[in-house]
Each structure stands twice: as C-alpha cells, then as structure tokens.
C-alpha cells in the first residue's frame, strides 16, 4: 500500500539520506557485492559483500580495473567493455555468467550494472551489484542434466513406446520404441492427434477422447486394444496414460506408455488352441478305448453264446435240448441288441457331428409316452435296486419326435439308476403354457458344480471309467435332442445331494 502521507521521521530528517549513511548501508550488505566503477571500469568502492564474494579486500582492488573478475577468455573477447558500453548506452546491463575470485576459482555471478550520470548527462561511472548464484546454478544444472539423462534414457528405450501429449492430446515427444512399434518417425507425428494410431471403429466412437478424459479426471487410464501402425497393420496394445500437472496443479499434458503385446496374445492363443487340440485328442483316444471296451463286452457275450449253440448243434440231432437252445439264442440276441444299441449311439454322435439330427415329428401325449418308458425301464431299475416313481400327470399333447424323446428320457433314467443305485428315482412331467418340463430326480452322489456344464459335452464324464462303464455320450446326445426340438437341458445338483436333470421343450417343436 502506498502511504498517503510521508512518515514524519523521514520528512523531518533529510540528512538520514546523507552519503555517509548510504555508504554505511551499502557496506553492511554481505550477500551482494555492491561497488562503483569509473567510466572505464576502475573499481572506486568496495563493500563487505563484494569482499565476501570476490575475496579481495578494498585496499587490494580499489584503483584496479574490474576486468580481473572475468575469466581470461571472456576478458580477451572484450566482454567487460561490452558490459560497460551496453550499460552506458541503455542505462542498465544485466547478465548471469562466470566470474573469477581472487584465488582464481570460478563462481556463477548474477550482475546488474547501472550507468551513473550527472545532472547534465555526463557519464560519471557505474554502480555494479554482483550476487553469487553458484549454488542455485549448480542445482538447476544438476536438474537439467538429470532431466536430460532421463530424456536420453526414455529416448533410447525400444521395447516401449513412451511419448508425451500436450493438454489437447497432440503428440509432443516421441521415442525409439514409439518409432519401432508404430512405424512413424518423430517428424511425422509431432503435433498430430492421438487418434492417428486408432482403428476407424475406435475413432468413430471417439475412443481417444474417452481415454484422455478418463486420465484427466482419474489421473491415470489403463486400457488394452487394437492399434494401427503406419503401414496399416494392427497390433495389440497395452496402454497407460497418465495426466501431468505442474506445481500449481495445472494440467500440461499426458505421458503415454504403450506396449505391443501382439506376440504374447498370439502365443497365448496358440497355446490355448494347442491345449484344446491336445485335450480333444486325449478325449478321443480315451473314448476309443472306452468304446472298444464297451463294444467288446456284448460282443464277447454274443460269441460265447453262439459258440455254445455251435457246440450243441454239432451233436446228433436227438441230443439237442430245445430249452437250452432257446435260451442260448435269446442270450445271443440280447447281446446282439445291446451291441446294436451301442453302435446306434455312436452313429448318433456322428450324425450330430455331420449335421443336425433329423426329427420325425408326430402329435402324441407326452404323459402317456413317459409312463410307458418308465414302465419299460422298471425291471432295469430293479437290477440297480431303484424304484422308478412317476408323479401322476394329466395329458400333455404336443408335437415331438417320439423315438428321440424316448431315447432322451431313457438316458436320464438309466443314468439315475446307474449313478444312484438303491434309491428312488422320481420322474415329473409338468406343462407350463406352451412349454413342458420333464425332470428326473435321483438321491445319488450328485454332480459337482464345476462338472455341471461339462458332462453335456461329447465324451465328457465326471466319474472314472474303471468305476462305471459308459461312453460319456448319453447326456451329449440328450442335449442335442432337447436342442433340436428348440428346448434345453440342465442339471441342478450339489455333491452328495442327488441330481435333478430338467429337460424343457416347446409343446410344438418346429423343424
Ligand atoms: P456315461 O454315463 O456314459 O458316462 P453320460 O453322458 O450319460 O455318459 O454322463 C456323463 C457323466 O455325467 C457321467 O459319466 C457321470 O459322471 C455324470 N452323470 C450323469 N448322470 C448322473 C447322475 N444321475 N448322477 C451323477 N452323475 C451323473
């Protein structure tokens, strides 16, 4: 604030500003060298600060030319004279440069030279204020060097694209990694917007704008996605964008680090494809060994019965035992039927693999058909100690492929008997509007959640083949049957809590 009135003490005592007081004041200043020079640069006065900084005592320097403060090369280049002539012509000269102390050591000086003229304009000399700024200069220099080293380091990195964007999102620096990964040279991208590296799809939805906005508000944005090289090829990029603020908190740009993960992604995909192929081959091999084993059992039985029959018929006709022959034929036929059912199932799988199962739709009462299947399987259940219980159901008339529905239901009920022996197996049919629900519940070991999806896949089993025979195809085929009818199948189960298999079908399957 400018005082409206002069302070009384100051006004009352103009002698305070006397030359003596002034030189006392100047002399007491220790951090600034303050001294007078004649028009040609001869030192006329010397304060404590000058003595501290330059190391000369007044009697050693007063009367000598100030040129001795300059390093030899600067003195030879005429810099002291330039300094004075500039001050003389413009009134003032200011610079920062190297000066010499009395002991010959250098220091960084900030100097201000002011020309002193008498009232009629004649140059009387110069006032010179010198400050030792070596420490500050060295600190700044160290910072500059470290920044430069860091810049060179970043510049040389080739594995990462590291560059800066200005506050508007335009490229402002470019390193070797950026050149290598993106294929542009610095001069081709400096000043260009970030969108240059984005795919047309991403540009259409202003992906760069969203990313920059995220970095601006959250401080950092991290993302992965396809980016485009100069030659138009794409690479899978891992991107980190960090907002940069100056000391006052003002946003001045963004640092962007990009890694090209294309090789890694490709390698991972290859590894995944390889693992899947390996798994498929292993599953197929296991299936072939299970299938041959499964086929061999009824085949061996059929052969055994046929050999028995063969032995009998080789004997004289009178010795033939009609009953034994009939039993042998029946057992051989049973094995043959079993064999044929297995082959049929394998054929189903190849039918599914080569195209869709052909449905032969007809209208019938699903409740009646379910009851028939259950009745037919009752003796089978008894072999496993299972009681098949069908909840009474009203007629549910619709359009399905009868044989396929019987097959699906048979698969679920025989599985229940196989995996939950000695328990009740409950079969429920319910109609819900245009959909029907057919469910088979058992009290067996149940299925762990991680297997709940897998068991519907081809050759997949959740039990070891040594404990339970089976091809691992029943549920696969059952699911296909449900799906070609426009329906679905799922299992609800917890380990140890039994399983509930549910088939849902539309009442009228469309082909
Ligand atoms: P398979 O019975 O020939 O192995 P499936 O496709 O019919 O083939 O069944 C696949 C697997 O699902 C079986 O190996 C078994 O682990 C499991 N599974 C099927 N039904 C049941 C059930 N009711 N209880 C427990 N596990 C079952």
Boltz pocket constraint, residues with backbone or C-beta under 6 A from the ligand:
constraints:
  - pocket:
      binder: B
      contacts: [[A, 411], [A, 412], [A, 415], [A, 416], [A, 419], [A, 420], [A, 442], [A, 444], [A, 445], [A, 446], [A, 447], [A, 455], [A, 457], [A, 460], [A, 461], [A, 462], [A, 463], [A, 469], [A, 470], [A, 471], [A, 472], [A, 473], [A, 474], [A, 475], [A, 476], [A, 499]]
      max_distance: 6.0
